[in-house]
Structures are given as C-alpha cells and as structure tokens.
Amino acid sequence: MPAVTTLRLRVFTDDDVDPAGRLLALRHAAHRRREPLRDPGCEVQAVAAAAVRAAWCRDGASGAVAVRGGETVGYLVGAPKADPVWGDNVWVDSAGHAVAPGAAEVARDLYGYAAQRWADEGRTAHYVLLPAGGDGGPAAGGADALVDAWFRLAFGLQHVHAVREPLPAAPAPRPSLVVRPAERADVPALGAIDVALPAHQARSPVLSGAAVPTVEEQTTDWEDTFGDPRFPTWVAQVPGPDGAPQVVGAAVGCALTESRTHEGLALLPDAGFLGFAAVLPGARGLGAGRALGEQVLAWSGEAGYACCVTDWRATNLLSSRAWPRLGFRDTFWRLHRTVGH
Ligand SMILES: CC(C)(COP(=O)(O)OP(=O)(O)OC[C@H]1O[C@@H](n2cnc3c(N)ncnc32)[C@H](O)[C@@H]1OP(=O)(O)O)[C@@H](O)C(=O)NCCC(=O)NCCS
C-alpha cells in the first residue's frame, strides 16, 4: 500500500473540472486579497469550475491532475493557439492551473507530466498565465512559491497584465503639450504612430516575431476604421520645428471585451482598456505617453468603467517603465519557455 501522502499524477478528464474549480476559486480568493479590483464572482466554486471547463473545452486541450490522499491538489490544462506568432505552442490560460495552498511544488510535477505530451506533439513554445506575485505563499529567498516553482521549470516573465482605478479627470499636461480627440486629418500621423509600436517591439530586447506593417498599410487601415465609436482615439501634439502643431503620439481606449489578450479570469468585468499607445521615437520620455495614458484613464471613468486594464511585454523597456509609473498594478504574469535547447 502506498502512503497516503504519495502524489499521484494522471491525465486531466471531464471528472476533474469540479475539483479543479475548487482549487481555482481558492487561488482566485488569494489573488483578490492582493488586488481587490479583481472579480469576486470567481471565488464561487461553480463560476471557477465554468472557467476551468472553458479552458478544458478548447481545441486540442490536454493536461494533468495531481492527487494526494484522495484529494486533488493541483491541475494543469493547456491548449494550442492558432496564431503563428506563438510558434508551435501550448498555452495554459488564466483558468488553466491551480494548486492547493502550500502545494506550489506540485506545479513542477504537473508540468513534468503534461509537457511530455506537448513536446511529443511538437509543441515547443510553452506559455502559462499566473497570478502576478503567484499565490503559493513565500518561498525561500523571498520569491513567491508558485512563481519560483515555474522559474525552476525554466520559465521567465514575458508579458504583464495590469489594472488600476480610472482617474476622475485627466491632469493638465505640461505647457506646449496638447492631448485632444483625433480628427480624420490625423489619419496619416496615426498610420505612422501605429507602426512605431511593432517596430519598437521587433527590436532588442523584445525581439518579437510579430510582423511590422508598413505606414501605408496602417494608414489605409485607419482610413477604413477611423471614427468607430468603440475605439475612442486621442493624439498628443507639440510644436514642430516651424512652430506648427505636430502629432507625436496617440492612444486608443475601448471596452476590455474588445481585447483577445484578456480571457477567462483575466477578463475583468466592467473594465475599460488602454488598448494602444505609442509616441514617435524622437518625442519619447517627455511626458506625451503619460498624458495620453491619463486621458484613457479619465475616459474609462467617464464611460462608467470600474477599472482600466492594460498589458505590456516585460522586455519592452519603455512601456514596462511607463505604465507602472501611471499607477497600473500587475495582475497576471505570462511566463514563457521554449524547449529543445
Ligand atoms: C510607452 C510610451 C508610450 C511611453 O510614452 P513616453 O512619452 O515615452 O512616456 P513619458 O515620457 O510620458 O513617461 C511616462 C512615465 O514613465 C517614466 N519613464 C519613461 N521612460 C523611462 C525610462 N526609460 N526609465 C524610467 N522611467 C521612464 C517617466 O519618468 C514617466 O513617469 P513620471 O511622469 O512619473 O516621471 C512610449 O515610450 C512608446 O511609444 N514606446 C514604444 C511603443 C510602446 O511601447 N507602446 C506601448 C505598448 S504597451
């Protein structure tokens, strides 16, 4: 007879959805104690179980369950995403993983069990979304135990989701900087500013593989879509060399439900979204990004949202410094590992 403390691992099945929901509800409650803007609904086991079921029902989903003494103490469910930018991938989304309190080390057993199949399927790019700061309690050395467990599986921080309260009003920007709603005449400038983000992220240290469109392509796109009320847009302008106003940056707000990046538990209810912001290279670091971000925060409040969400690449040296300065607090961390090397 094995001791009751023996950890047993097996494949995830339909019968595991409810026990997994119990663990996810506990994880979410711990997460919400750190970030009260999170949705209290997911602390209800049935709601959390529905989120697990949604993760489990994705095409190609597979995963693992850890059981000790008859109790489910952890689960891990991943599924591939079709977008080629992620490579031959498997994603563990916001509802795809939880461990019992104090059982963070089990995450390593779960991954060890599940990832064999993923590697055998040729899926070499692995992504996992964890509550920022994790929920496993403190680990040796001060790091969070769950994040620490994934760090010891060769995962590193790729992407950050964050939230903050809306602003009651946008503070006045520095003199000579104007933030105003975009007009159709701004479309050529919007096309150029749109390219500034992927162009920046294609370079080191982000080194994203996402395609960098041309200014012409993005200008045409803005011509076709300009004025869509779902995506209010603002521009920042400063005096150009000839003294005439020159548009140097732009930001777009929208409902968080418009974003494909925020799914499952990462999709906060009643949230606005800072969906895009960029400043042309020569005008960065001078306050335009702050003024644009604050404009979207004020719009979120005017539009009646309870909070405003954004996200950024951890390796983007500009946004990863600018958005926390505007008061955004980390909610989820996307960790990433490429296997085979
Ligand atoms: C991110 C971006 C929009 C910020 O705009 P910006 O005009 O450069 O930023 P600001 O000058 O308004 O600075 C905003 C805050 O970040 C801080 N900051 C900016 N650059 C920084 C740096 N290199 N190091 C430390 N802090 C920095 C500023 O001090 C400021 O905080 P403060 O007002 O409390 O002092 C801009 O840098 C950009 O377009 N980057 C490339 C595209 C991009 O990454 N877009 C965002 C995608 S998520």
PDBQT file of the ligand as one rigid body, heavy atoms in Angstrom, charges set to zero:
ROOT
HETATM    1  C1  LIG A 401       5.475  53.594 -23.794  1.00  0.00    +0.000 C 
HETATM    2  C2  LIG A 401       5.376  55.007 -24.345  1.00  0.00    +0.000 C 
HETATM    3  C3  LIG A 401       4.005  55.208 -24.967  1.00  0.00    +0.000 C 
HETATM    4  C4  LIG A 401       5.520  55.975 -23.160  1.00  0.00    +0.000 C 
HETATM    5  O1  LIG A 401       5.476  57.286 -23.681  1.00  0.00    +0.000 OA
HETATM    6  P1  LIG A 401       6.615  58.358 -23.303  1.00  0.00    +0.000 P 
HETATM    7  O2  LIG A 401       6.175  59.662 -23.843  1.00  0.00    +0.000 OA
HETATM    8  O3  LIG A 401       7.930  57.832 -23.709  1.00  0.00    +0.000 OA
HETATM    9  O4  LIG A 401       6.498  58.345 -21.698  1.00  0.00    +0.000 OA
HETATM   10  P2  LIG A 401       6.531  59.573 -20.703  1.00  0.00    +0.000 P 
HETATM   11  O5  LIG A 401       7.664  60.488 -21.055  1.00  0.00    +0.000 OA
HETATM   12  O6  LIG A 401       5.193  60.193 -20.598  1.00  0.00    +0.000 OA
HETATM   13  O7  LIG A 401       6.874  58.840 -19.366  1.00  0.00    +0.000 OA
HETATM   14  C5  LIG A 401       5.870  58.127 -18.624  1.00  0.00    +0.000 C 
HETATM   15  C6  LIG A 401       6.461  57.720 -17.273  1.00  0.00    +0.000 C 
HETATM   16  O8  LIG A 401       7.438  56.685 -17.482  1.00  0.00    +0.000 OA
HETATM   17  C7  LIG A 401       8.686  57.097 -16.989  1.00  0.00    +0.000 C 
HETATM   18  N1  LIG A 401       9.695  56.691 -17.940  1.00  0.00    +0.000 N 
HETATM   19  C8  LIG A 401       9.673  56.921 -19.273  1.00  0.00    +0.000 A 
HETATM   20  N2  LIG A 401      10.789  56.404 -19.823  1.00  0.00    +0.000 NA
HETATM   21  C9  LIG A 401      11.511  55.870 -18.814  1.00  0.00    +0.000 A 
HETATM   22  C10 LIG A 401      12.756  55.209 -18.720  1.00  0.00    +0.000 A 
HETATM   23  N3  LIG A 401      13.492  54.959 -19.811  1.00  0.00    +0.000 N 
HETATM   24  N4  LIG A 401      13.199  54.800 -17.498  1.00  0.00    +0.000 NA
HETATM   25  C11 LIG A 401      12.449  55.013 -16.393  1.00  0.00    +0.000 A 
HETATM   26  N5  LIG A 401      11.258  55.636 -16.420  1.00  0.00    +0.000 NA
HETATM   27  C12 LIG A 401      10.802  56.065 -17.606  1.00  0.00    +0.000 A 
HETATM   28  C13 LIG A 401       8.648  58.597 -16.913  1.00  0.00    +0.000 C 
HETATM   29  O9  LIG A 401       9.518  59.109 -15.906  1.00  0.00    +0.000 OA
HETATM   30  C14 LIG A 401       7.186  58.856 -16.611  1.00  0.00    +0.000 C 
HETATM   31  O10 LIG A 401       6.927  58.777 -15.230  1.00  0.00    +0.000 OA
HETATM   32  P3  LIG A 401       6.801  60.140 -14.371  1.00  0.00    +0.000 P 
HETATM   33  O11 LIG A 401       5.851  61.016 -15.142  1.00  0.00    +0.000 OA
HETATM   34  O12 LIG A 401       6.256  59.680 -13.073  1.00  0.00    +0.000 OA
HETATM   35  O13 LIG A 401       8.181  60.703 -14.291  1.00  0.00    +0.000 OA
HETATM   36  C15 LIG A 401       6.494  55.332 -25.382  1.00  0.00    +0.000 C 
HETATM   37  O14 LIG A 401       7.750  55.224 -24.780  1.00  0.00    +0.000 OA
HETATM   38  C16 LIG A 401       6.437  54.478 -26.625  1.00  0.00    +0.000 C 
HETATM   39  O15 LIG A 401       5.801  54.834 -27.611  1.00  0.00    +0.000 OA
HETATM   40  N6  LIG A 401       7.146  53.313 -26.641  1.00  0.00    +0.000 N 
HETATM   41  C17 LIG A 401       7.169  52.465 -27.820  1.00  0.00    +0.000 C 
HETATM   42  C18 LIG A 401       5.801  51.869 -28.123  1.00  0.00    +0.000 C 
HETATM   43  C19 LIG A 401       5.234  51.192 -26.893  1.00  0.00    +0.000 C 
HETATM   44  O16 LIG A 401       5.934  50.506 -26.170  1.00  0.00    +0.000 OA
HETATM   45  N7  LIG A 401       3.923  51.380 -26.653  1.00  0.00    +0.000 N 
HETATM   46  C20 LIG A 401       3.248  50.828 -25.516  1.00  0.00    +0.000 C 
HETATM   47  C21 LIG A 401       2.880  49.414 -25.785  1.00  0.00    +0.000 C 
HETATM   48  S1  LIG A 401       2.213  48.601 -24.355  1.00  0.00    +0.000 SA
ENDROOT
TORSDOF 0
